[in-house]
Amino acid sequence: MIVDLLQVIVDYSKLNDQIVCTQIDKYLYDNMNIYSLKCPSKMEQNTIKQQKFCKLKILDCSKNRKIGNIHHLANTLEDLSCGYNCGINQKEISRLKNVKISKC
């Protein structure tokens, strides 16, 4: 129940606060997820592959050339924004199975 409550808080928090909540202890790190992400321009590819981002539903990686591989999100991602100066190519987009909204 505490994890459920913290998950709701994380869902409505900013990215830095979300990450802090997932780092409270190992159990929360393993069991909490971030479902929406607006990638800062300095965010690296290896960051988006972390466990806490494995169930992303909404991803905005516009203006981030460092994010190019999103095939690990093929079954979860529903909304993708990969506009101006983005590293995601058509091949990666074609692998996504559940994308309903795409701004590329």
C-alpha positions as CSV (number, residue, x, y, z in Angstrom):
1,M,0.0,0.0,0.0
2,I,2.8,2.4,0.7
3,V,4.3,1.7,-2.7
4,D,1.0,2.5,-4.3
5,L,0.8,5.8,-2.5
6,L,4.4,6.7,-3.4
7,Q,3.7,5.7,-7.0
8,V,0.9,8.2,-7.2
9,I,3.2,10.9,-5.8
10,V,5.9,10.0,-8.3
11,D,3.4,10.1,-11.1
12,Y,2.6,13.8,-10.4
13,S,6.2,14.9,-9.5
14,K,9.0,16.4,-11.5
15,L,11.8,14.2,-12.8
16,N,14.3,15.0,-10.0
17,D,11.7,14.3,-7.3
18,Q,10.7,11.1,-9.1
19,I,14.3,9.9,-9.0
20,V,14.7,10.8,-5.4
21,C,11.6,8.8,-4.4
22,T,12.8,5.7,-6.3
23,Q,16.1,5.9,-4.4
24,I,14.6,5.8,-0.9
25,D,15.5,2.2,-0.5
26,K,16.1,-0.9,-2.6
27,Y,12.5,-2.2,-2.5
28,L,11.2,1.1,-3.9
29,Y,14.0,1.2,-6.4
30,D,13.0,-2.2,-7.7
31,N,9.2,-1.7,-7.6
32,M,8.5,1.9,-8.6
33,N,8.3,3.1,-12.2
34,I,8.3,6.4,-14.0
35,Y,5.7,6.4,-16.7
36,S,6.2,9.8,-18.3
37,L,9.5,11.4,-19.2
38,K,10.6,14.6,-20.8
39,C,14.3,13.9,-21.5
40,P,16.6,16.8,-20.6
41,S,19.1,17.5,-23.5
42,K,22.0,16.1,-21.3
43,M,20.2,12.7,-20.6
44,E,22.2,9.7,-22.0
45,Q,21.0,6.5,-23.6
46,N,22.1,4.3,-20.7
47,T,19.9,6.4,-18.3
48,I,16.7,5.6,-20.2
49,K,17.5,1.9,-20.0
50,Q,17.3,1.9,-16.2
51,Q,14.7,-0.3,-14.5
52,K,12.7,2.7,-13.3
53,F,12.0,3.8,-17.0
54,C,11.2,0.3,-18.3
55,K,7.4,0.9,-18.4
56,L,7.4,4.4,-19.9
57,K,4.1,5.3,-21.6
58,I,4.9,8.9,-22.5
59,L,8.4,9.9,-23.9
60,D,9.4,13.3,-25.1
61,C,13.0,13.2,-26.3
62,S,12.9,16.3,-28.6
63,K,16.1,18.2,-28.7
64,N,18.1,15.1,-27.4
65,R,20.4,13.5,-29.9
66,K,21.8,11.2,-27.2
67,I,18.6,9.0,-27.1
68,G,18.3,6.9,-30.2
69,N,17.5,3.4,-29.1
70,I,14.0,2.8,-27.7
71,H,13.3,-0.8,-28.7
72,H,13.1,-1.8,-25.1
73,L,9.9,0.3,-24.8
74,A,8.2,-1.4,-27.8
75,N,5.4,-2.9,-25.7
76,T,4.8,0.0,-23.3
77,L,5.3,3.3,-25.1
78,E,2.0,5.0,-26.2
79,D,2.9,8.6,-26.8
80,L,6.2,9.6,-28.4
81,S,7.5,13.1,-29.2
82,C,10.8,13.0,-31.0
83,G,10.8,16.3,-32.8
84,Y,13.6,18.8,-33.4
85,N,17.1,17.4,-33.3
86,C,16.3,14.0,-31.9
87,G,18.4,10.8,-32.2
88,I,15.4,8.4,-32.8
89,N,15.1,7.2,-36.4
90,Q,12.3,5.6,-38.4
91,K,13.5,2.1,-37.8
92,E,13.2,2.5,-34.0
93,I,9.7,4.1,-34.4
94,S,8.6,1.2,-36.5
95,R,9.3,-1.3,-33.7
96,L,6.9,0.4,-31.3
97,K,3.7,-1.7,-31.1
98,N,1.3,0.6,-29.1
99,V,2.1,4.1,-30.2
100,K,-1.1,6.1,-30.6
101,I,0.2,9.6,-30.7
102,S,3.4,10.4,-32.4
103,K,4.9,13.9,-32.9
104,C,8.0,13.3,-34.9
